[in-house]
Amino acid sequence: MKRRSLLQLLAAAALAPPVLAEQARQPRPERVLLLLELRGGNDGLNTVVPWRDPLYRQARSRLALNDALPLSEGLGLHPALAPLEPIWRQGRLSFALGVGWPVPNRSHFKAMDQWSAGLASGEGPGWLAAALDQRGAAGPLLALGPTGSTSLEGGRALALQLAADNLRNPSPWLLDPSLASGNPVLRRMLELESAGARELARLQQGLQPLPAGLKPPAGSLGQQMALALRLLASPQCPPVLALSHGGYDTHANQGPRHQRQLSQLAEALQLLDAGLAQLRPRPQVLLLAVSEFGRRLQENASGGTDHGSASVAILYGDPVGRQLAHPWLGRYPSLGQLDSRGDLIAGLAPDALYRQVLQSLWT
């Protein structure tokens, strides 16, 4: 359990003790949300590309893409995402356009807090933790990335982390809460840690093998997606899984760096799509991929782009094309109308995007 989650659970314990033992008896969820955090600030302009807009090429003499894959409405896809084009045409992939806060913060730390909380203030519990609390759901919420996800923390349900290293090196020991009988705060901490360890052990015991013929792509994201598929095949799958993919802070030499990141992203989504096609039975799945901000319209002198504002979010899964707009949610920001800092003006706030995703998933 992450330190922030533990402290917030302790603070709330007197009012509403977190759900612990009940979580082990939850049935297989009918619907599962996968949150994929693209960390560093993904360049939305070179992900979903306004390739027909002359202002795009004027601002990016070196970075403008000449080989974007045309989709519709003058927008195209970065060629590294070409493996996803068939999924897009089949209605299982969509893009939210112009996503960002009205007054964006260019600090990675503050921006990530804002996205995690789903509030411009960046304060409070994670937006997914709060959403499960509102539904009275038990959880747990499970992060598969190496550093966890604060979007899952601060609610009543356990926020846990199960990375690939945990599978190779399980925790060898666990302190008995009764040893802290004279210290109620310490006892409560040990109870929560013990409950989390038991829940992780239960989830690991229920892991299923990958569907036949599938091989995870190299890299951390491929490993996380393979683990997500094994959990989705399990009768104990949590209702929320969080993944992360770093490396999107492309201040310099953006061309090959962004190409590499998006190639890894496409391979991981391909794996997910191929795996879900083979899993029977399985829950309905919706994946939302977000980044803490976009990049500037104007390229810099180092062949990269600096921190900006509005970007794109990626939507994949069963509800896409039925309850969420396909192929576009929101509108692409105007390249001719920038804010006072020269940034794109967002038209879809993250909290509004979250509400639409949750409504699509749970209704």
C-alpha positions as CSV (number, residue, x, y, z in Angstrom):
1,M,0.0,0.0,0.0
2,K,1.3,3.5,-0.9
3,R,2.2,5.8,2.0
4,R,-0.3,8.5,0.9
5,S,-3.1,6.0,0.8
6,L,-2.2,4.6,4.1
7,L,-2.2,8.0,5.9
8,Q,-5.5,9.0,4.3
9,L,-7.1,5.8,5.3
10,L,-5.8,6.2,8.9
11,A,-7.2,9.8,9.0
12,A,-10.6,8.6,7.8
13,A,-10.8,5.4,9.9
14,A,-12.7,7.1,12.8
15,L,-15.5,8.1,10.5
16,A,-15.7,5.3,8.0
17,P,-13.4,2.3,8.5
18,P,-12.1,1.0,5.1
19,V,-13.6,-2.1,3.7
20,L,-11.1,-4.9,4.3
21,A,-12.3,-8.5,4.7
22,E,-15.3,-8.0,2.5
23,Q,-13.1,-7.4,-0.6
24,A,-12.1,-11.0,-0.8
25,R,-15.7,-12.1,-1.3
26,Q,-16.5,-9.8,-4.2
27,P,-17.7,-11.6,-7.4
28,R,-16.0,-11.1,-10.7
29,P,-16.8,-7.5,-11.9
30,E,-19.0,-7.2,-14.9
31,R,-16.9,-4.1,-16.1
32,V,-13.3,-3.1,-15.5
33,L,-11.7,0.2,-16.1
34,L,-8.0,0.4,-17.1
35,L,-6.3,3.7,-16.5
36,L,-3.1,4.2,-18.5
37,E,-1.0,7.2,-17.4
38,L,1.3,8.5,-20.1
39,R,3.8,10.3,-17.9
40,G,5.9,13.3,-19.0
41,G,3.3,15.2,-21.1
42,N,2.4,13.5,-24.3
43,D,2.5,15.7,-27.5
44,G,-1.1,15.5,-28.6
45,L,-0.3,17.5,-31.8
46,N,1.9,14.6,-33.0
47,T,-0.3,11.9,-31.7
48,V,-3.5,12.9,-33.5
49,V,-2.1,15.2,-36.2
50,P,-3.8,18.2,-37.8
51,W,-1.9,17.3,-40.9
52,R,-3.8,19.6,-43.3
53,D,-3.5,22.7,-41.1
54,P,-0.7,25.0,-42.5
55,L,-0.2,26.5,-39.1
56,Y,0.9,23.1,-37.8
57,R,3.7,23.0,-40.4
58,Q,4.7,26.6,-39.9
59,A,5.2,26.1,-36.2
60,R,7.0,22.8,-36.6
61,S,9.4,22.9,-39.6
62,R,11.3,19.9,-38.3
63,L,8.7,18.0,-36.2
64,A,5.7,18.2,-38.5
65,L,4.7,14.7,-39.7
66,N,4.4,14.1,-43.5
67,D,3.3,10.5,-43.1
68,A,0.4,10.7,-40.7
69,L,-2.3,8.1,-41.4
70,P,-5.4,10.0,-42.4
71,L,-8.4,9.3,-40.2
72,S,-11.2,11.8,-40.7
73,E,-12.0,15.5,-40.4
74,G,-8.5,16.5,-41.5
75,L,-6.9,14.6,-38.6
76,G,-4.4,11.8,-38.8
77,L,-2.5,9.3,-36.7
78,H,1.2,9.2,-35.9
79,P,2.6,6.4,-38.1
80,A,3.9,4.6,-35.0
81,L,0.3,4.0,-34.1
82,A,-0.5,2.4,-37.4
83,P,-1.2,-1.0,-35.7
84,L,-4.2,0.7,-34.0
85,E,-5.9,1.9,-37.2
86,P,-7.9,-1.3,-37.8
87,I,-9.1,-1.1,-34.2
88,W,-10.2,2.5,-34.8
89,R,-12.1,1.6,-37.9
90,Q,-13.8,-1.3,-36.1
91,G,-15.2,1.2,-33.5
92,R,-13.1,0.0,-30.5
93,L,-10.8,3.0,-30.4
94,S,-11.6,6.7,-30.0
95,F,-9.8,9.9,-29.1
96,A,-10.8,12.8,-26.7
97,L,-9.6,16.0,-28.2
98,G,-8.5,19.3,-26.6
99,V,-8.3,17.8,-23.1
100,G,-6.8,20.0,-20.4
101,W,-7.5,22.5,-17.6
102,P,-8.7,26.0,-18.3
103,V,-5.5,27.4,-16.7
104,P,-3.0,24.6,-17.0
105,N,-0.1,24.2,-14.7
106,R,3.2,23.3,-16.5
107,S,4.8,21.6,-13.4
108,H,4.8,17.9,-13.8
109,F,4.1,17.4,-10.1
110,K,1.2,19.8,-9.8
111,A,-0.3,18.8,-13.1
112,M,-0.2,15.1,-12.1
113,D,-1.9,16.0,-8.8
114,Q,-4.6,17.8,-10.7
115,W,-5.2,14.8,-13.0
116,S,-5.0,12.3,-10.1
117,A,-7.6,14.2,-8.1
118,G,-9.8,15.2,-11.0
119,L,-9.8,18.7,-9.6
120,A,-8.0,21.9,-10.7
121,S,-6.8,22.3,-7.1
122,G,-5.0,19.0,-7.2
123,E,-6.2,18.2,-3.7
124,G,-8.2,15.4,-2.3
125,P,-8.5,11.7,-2.9
126,G,-7.8,10.1,-6.2
127,W,-10.7,10.5,-8.7
128,L,-11.1,6.7,-9.0
129,A,-10.9,6.2,-5.3
130,A,-13.7,8.8,-4.9
131,A,-15.8,7.3,-7.7
132,L,-15.7,3.8,-6.0
133,D,-16.6,5.4,-2.7
134,Q,-19.6,7.1,-4.3
135,R,-20.8,3.7,-5.7
136,G,-20.2,1.9,-2.4
137,A,-17.9,-0.5,-4.2
138,A,-15.3,-2.5,-2.2
139,G,-12.4,-2.6,-4.6
140,P,-9.5,-3.2,-4.4
141,L,-8.0,-0.7,-6.8
142,L,-4.8,-2.1,-8.3
143,A,-1.8,-0.3,-9.8
144,L,0.5,-2.4,-12.0
145,G,3.2,0.2,-12.7
146,P,6.5,0.5,-10.9
147,T,5.4,3.6,-8.9
148,G,1.7,3.1,-8.3
149,S,-1.0,5.6,-9.1
150,T,-2.3,8.3,-6.8
151,S,-5.6,8.3,-8.8
152,L,-6.4,5.2,-6.8
153,E,-5.5,6.4,-3.4
154,G,-7.3,8.1,-0.5
155,G,-10.6,6.3,-0.6
156,R,-12.2,3.5,1.6
157,A,-11.2,0.7,-0.7
158,L,-7.7,-0.7,-0.6
159,A,-5.3,0.8,-3.1
160,L,-2.6,-1.8,-3.9
161,Q,0.3,-2.2,-6.1
162,L,1.2,-5.4,-8.0
163,A,4.2,-4.9,-10.3
164,A,6.2,-7.5,-12.1
165,D,8.9,-7.4,-9.4
166,N,6.2,-8.3,-6.8
167,L,5.5,-11.5,-8.7
168,R,9.2,-12.5,-8.9
169,N,10.0,-11.4,-5.3
170,P,7.0,-11.8,-3.0
171,S,7.2,-10.2,0.5
172,P,8.8,-12.8,2.8
173,W,7.3,-11.5,6.0
174,L,4.4,-9.7,7.6
175,L,4.2,-8.2,11.1
176,D,1.4,-9.3,13.4
177,P,-0.9,-6.4,14.3
178,S,-1.4,-7.8,17.8
179,L,2.2,-6.9,18.5
180,A,1.2,-3.2,18.6
181,S,-1.7,-3.7,21.0
182,G,-0.6,-0.8,23.1
183,N,-0.4,1.7,20.2
184,P,-3.7,2.0,18.4
185,V,-2.3,4.0,15.5
186,L,0.5,1.5,14.8
187,R,-1.9,-1.4,15.2
188,R,-4.2,0.2,12.6
189,M,-1.3,0.7,10.2
190,L,-0.3,-3.0,10.6
191,E,-3.9,-4.1,10.1
192,L,-4.1,-2.2,6.9
193,E,-0.7,-3.5,5.7
194,S,-1.8,-7.1,6.6
195,A,-5.1,-6.7,4.8
196,G,-3.3,-5.4,1.7
197,A,-0.8,-8.3,1.8
198,R,-3.6,-10.9,2.0
199,E,-5.4,-9.3,-0.8
200,L,-2.3,-9.3,-3.0
201,A,-1.7,-12.9,-2.2
202,R,-5.3,-13.7,-3.2
203,L,-5.0,-11.9,-6.5
204,Q,-1.7,-13.6,-7.3
205,Q,-3.2,-17.0,-6.6
206,G,-6.0,-16.3,-9.1
207,L,-3.8,-15.2,-11.9
208,Q,-4.5,-17.0,-15.2
209,P,-1.9,-17.6,-18.0
210,L,-1.9,-15.4,-21.0
211,P,-4.1,-16.6,-23.9
212,A,-2.4,-19.0,-26.2
213,G,-0.1,-17.6,-28.8
214,L,0.4,-14.2,-27.2
215,K,3.8,-12.8,-26.4
216,P,4.2,-9.6,-24.4
217,P,6.2,-6.9,-26.2
218,A,9.5,-5.9,-24.5
219,G,9.5,-3.1,-21.9
220,S,7.6,-2.2,-18.8
221,L,4.3,-1.3,-20.5
222,G,4.2,-4.7,-22.3
223,Q,4.7,-6.5,-19.0
224,Q,2.0,-4.4,-17.3
225,M,-0.5,-5.1,-20.1
226,A,0.3,-8.9,-19.9
227,L,-0.4,-8.8,-16.2
228,A,-3.6,-6.9,-16.8
229,L,-4.8,-9.6,-19.2
230,R,-4.0,-12.3,-16.6
231,L,-6.0,-10.5,-14.1
232,L,-8.9,-9.9,-16.5
233,A,-9.0,-13.7,-17.0
234,S,-9.1,-14.2,-13.2
235,P,-12.3,-14.6,-11.2
236,Q,-10.8,-12.2,-8.7
237,C,-10.1,-9.3,-11.1
238,P,-10.3,-5.9,-9.4
239,P,-12.8,-3.3,-10.9
240,V,-10.0,-0.8,-11.6
241,L,-6.4,-1.4,-12.9
242,A,-3.9,1.4,-13.4
243,L,-0.9,1.2,-15.7
244,S,1.8,3.7,-16.4
245,H,4.2,4.5,-19.3
246,G,6.9,7.1,-18.8
247,G,9.2,8.9,-21.3
248,Y,6.9,11.5,-22.9
249,D,8.8,14.6,-21.7
250,T,10.3,15.3,-25.1
251,H,12.1,18.6,-24.7
252,A,14.9,17.5,-27.2
253,N,15.2,15.2,-30.1
254,Q,11.5,14.5,-30.0
255,G,11.1,12.7,-33.4
256,P,12.7,9.4,-32.6
257,R,11.9,9.5,-28.9
258,H,8.2,10.1,-29.5
259,Q,8.2,7.4,-32.2
260,R,9.6,4.9,-29.7
261,Q,7.1,5.7,-27.0
262,L,4.1,5.5,-29.3
263,S,5.3,2.3,-30.8
264,Q,5.4,0.7,-27.4
265,L,2.0,2.1,-26.7
266,A,0.6,0.6,-29.9
267,E,2.2,-2.8,-29.2
268,A,0.7,-2.9,-25.7
269,L,-2.8,-1.9,-27.0
270,Q,-2.5,-4.6,-29.7
271,L,-1.7,-7.2,-27.0
272,L,-4.7,-6.1,-25.0
273,D,-7.0,-6.2,-28.0
274,A,-5.8,-9.7,-29.1
275,G,-6.0,-11.0,-25.6
276,L,-9.5,-9.8,-25.0
277,A,-10.7,-11.4,-28.2
278,Q,-9.7,-14.8,-26.7
279,L,-10.8,-14.4,-23.1
280,R,-14.1,-16.2,-22.3
281,P,-15.7,-15.4,-20.0
282,R,-14.4,-11.9,-19.3
283,P,-15.7,-8.5,-18.0
284,Q,-16.4,-5.6,-20.3
285,V,-13.3,-3.5,-20.5
286,L,-12.7,0.2,-21.1
287,L,-9.2,1.7,-21.2
288,L,-8.5,5.4,-20.8
289,A,-5.0,6.7,-21.5
290,V,-4.2,10.3,-20.3
291,S,-1.2,12.5,-19.9
292,E,-0.7,15.4,-17.4
293,F,-0.5,18.0,-20.2
294,G,0.3,18.4,-23.9
295,R,3.2,20.2,-25.6
296,R,3.6,23.7,-27.1
297,L,2.6,24.3,-30.7
298,Q,5.9,25.8,-31.5
299,E,8.9,23.5,-31.6
300,N,12.0,24.6,-29.7
301,A,15.6,25.0,-30.8
302,S,16.5,21.5,-29.5
303,G,14.3,19.6,-31.9
304,G,11.6,19.1,-29.2
305,T,8.6,20.7,-27.6
306,D,8.2,22.3,-24.2
307,H,5.4,21.9,-21.6
308,G,2.0,23.0,-23.0
309,S,-1.6,22.6,-22.3
310,A,-4.3,20.7,-24.2
311,S,-3.6,17.2,-25.4
312,V,-5.5,14.1,-26.5
313,A,-6.7,11.2,-24.4
314,I,-7.2,7.7,-25.8
315,L,-10.3,5.5,-25.3
316,Y,-10.3,1.8,-26.1
317,G,-12.7,-1.0,-25.4
318,D,-16.2,-2.4,-25.4
319,P,-18.2,0.8,-24.7
320,V,-16.3,2.8,-27.3
321,G,-18.6,3.5,-30.3
322,R,-21.8,2.9,-28.4
323,Q,-21.9,5.2,-25.3
324,L,-18.8,7.3,-26.0
325,A,-18.5,9.5,-29.2
326,H,-16.7,7.8,-32.0
327,P,-14.3,8.6,-33.5
328,W,-13.9,11.9,-31.6
329,L,-14.9,13.1,-28.2
330,G,-14.7,16.9,-28.0
331,R,-13.1,19.2,-30.6
332,Y,-9.6,19.8,-31.8
333,P,-8.2,23.1,-30.4
334,S,-7.7,25.9,-32.9
335,L,-4.1,26.4,-33.9
336,G,-4.9,30.0,-34.8
337,Q,-6.3,30.9,-31.4
338,L,-3.8,30.5,-28.6
339,D,-3.8,31.7,-25.0
340,S,-1.5,34.4,-23.7
341,R,1.3,32.0,-23.2
342,G,1.1,30.6,-26.7
343,D,-0.6,27.4,-25.7
344,L,-3.6,25.6,-27.2
345,I,-6.9,26.3,-25.5
346,A,-8.5,23.3,-24.0
347,G,-12.1,22.6,-24.6
348,L,-12.7,19.5,-22.5
349,A,-11.7,19.5,-18.9
350,P,-10.3,16.3,-17.3
351,D,-13.1,16.1,-14.7
352,A,-15.7,16.3,-17.5
353,L,-13.8,13.5,-19.4
354,Y,-13.8,11.4,-16.3
355,R,-17.5,11.8,-15.7
356,Q,-18.3,10.7,-19.3
357,V,-16.0,7.7,-19.0
358,L,-17.5,6.6,-15.7
359,Q,-21.0,7.1,-17.0
360,S,-20.2,5.0,-20.1
361,L,-18.6,2.3,-18.0
362,W,-21.3,2.0,-15.2
363,T,-24.6,2.7,-17.0
